[in-house]
Amino acid sequence: MLYIVATPIGNLEDMTYRGVRILKEADYIFAEDTRVTKKLLNHFEIENIVYRYDEHTKGHQVDNIINLLLEGKDIALVTDAGTPCISDPGYEVVDAALNKDIKVVPVAGVSALTAAASVAGISMKRIAFEGFLPKKKGRQTLLKELAKEERVVVLYESPHRILKTVKEVNEYFGDRYVIIIREITKMYEEIIRGKTSEIIERLEANPIKGEIVLLIKEEEITKKREKVNKYARD
């Protein structure tokens, strides 16, 4: 059986009892970064050996994992933080397992995406999640496409690029309302909200650190359409 195990995104108290049990009972654990996962395992006194599964090793590890599963082994897949297969290559091993009729079990827990959405203070009924933007190739093209979105756009970003990204949002989306949520579940957790012009000024004066979720509020297109329809009826 293949278990997709969510792990904390900062605060170790967010680890579920079930997640700890599965990691202890699994025959093998595969992780995005073994060093990061070993710290988690040590904290919960889990002695299982951890093997690497990431963008660089998936080429051969997918077959290895499938073969172990077909032998009847139980495998737990984790990412550095949060829920696997959202912004990492974990979905490929899940797809391969499902194609072999191997049972795949989600062990639910923390996700930066849903955690940020819960405290954004805006409607999150319709979202467009893009994860990390390309660093170079295709970046401008994607931003231009996202600027046409009628849903809340959700991005992951690093502290080193957040100012650049907000400036690009201001350029391609206009002076849009955005929310920056950083260091979720950690000591310096912070929610910053405002128009991109305001956020740029703030970030230039006070750079921020930590992992970031950036939400770009949708333009009030629906209200504009309602006004147009009203005028048409009148």
Helices and strands as residue ranges (DSSP letters): E 2-5, G 12-14, H 17-25, E 28-31, H 34-43, E 50-52, H 58-70, E 75-78, H 90-99, E 104-107, H 112-118, E 127-132, H 139-146, E 152-157, H 162-173, E 177-182, E 190-195, H 196-205, E 212-216, H 221-233
